[in-house]
Amino acid sequence: MEEVDSIILISLREIGCDFDDDVKLKNLTPEEIYKAIFTLCKIIKQEIDVPEKSTLPAQMAQRFGAASSLVDCVKGLGFKGDLGYQTILYANNSELRGVLM
């Protein structure tokens, strides 16, 4: 799976996600995960209704709301897997891999 994770990270860097070269998928912060999914949504469908900002708010209640809105956008694009705000805020490596692939 490490090879798959490397390919995902390379692809994310190519679309504008600024990750360190030595970062691993399992080490991404919630902010980095949010930005990656946000960027992917905008590339897939420019006019999709995603939150205005590509960063998570500092307040916990607003973080839940922003993550939930982004999840709704991903599902609106046709993602059929199990996905909730917790995937962004408390990522499980296999769930995150599934969403990003």
N, C-alpha and C positions, 0 to 999 in steps of 0.2 A: 504494500500500500504506500510505502514511502515514495516509490517512483511516481505513482498517481498523484500524490500530494505535491511533488516537485513540479509536475506538468501543470497542475492547477495554479500553483504560485507563479510559474513562468508566464502563463496565460494572463493572469491577473495583473502582473507587472506590465505586460504589453498593452493593456487597455487603460493604464494610468494609475494603478494602485501602487503607492510607494511603500513597498515592503523591503526590509533589509534583506540582503542576499542570503544571510544565514538563518532566516526565520523559518520555522516549521509550521505547518497548517495547525497543529495542535497548540501552538503558542500564540496564535493571533488573538489580539484583544477584541472585546466586543465592538470597540470603535472601528477597528480594521475590518472586522466581519461585516458590520453595517455598511461601511463604505464600499466594500467589494460587492455586496449584493445590490446596493443602490446603483453602482456603476453598471453592473450587468443588466439590471432592469432598464436603465436609460438606453443602453446600447440595443437591447432587444426591441424596445418599442419607445421611441422618443416621446410620444405624446401620452404615455401612461401616467396615471395620477399617483406619483410617488411624492413623499414629503419634500418640501422645498430644499431642505438642507441635506448635505451628504454626510453629516456628522451627527452623532448621538448627543442629545442634550445632557447637561450635568445632573439635573434633578431626576431622581429615580422614577417618580410617577410619569414624567415626560419621556423618559427612556422607554418605559413600557409602552406608552402610546405610540412613539415613533417606531419602535420595533414591530408592534402589532400592525401599524399602517403599512410598513414595508412588506410584512408577511402577506397582507391582503393583496398587495401589488403582485407579488410573486405568484400567488395562487391565481390571480386574474390573468396571468400569462400562461396558465395551463399546468402549473406544477401540481402533480398528483400525490406526491409523497407527504409524509408526516412532517408538518412544519408549524411552528408556533414561535411566539416572541422569545421563548427560552432558547431556541436554537441560535438566536443572535446574541442574547445576553449571557447565556451559560452553555456555550456550544459543546456538544458531544462530537467528537472527531468524525465518527461515521455519518451522523446526521448532516454535519457541515459539508463533508465531502459529497454527499448525495445532492445537496442543494447546489453547490458550486459546479458540479459536473453537468 
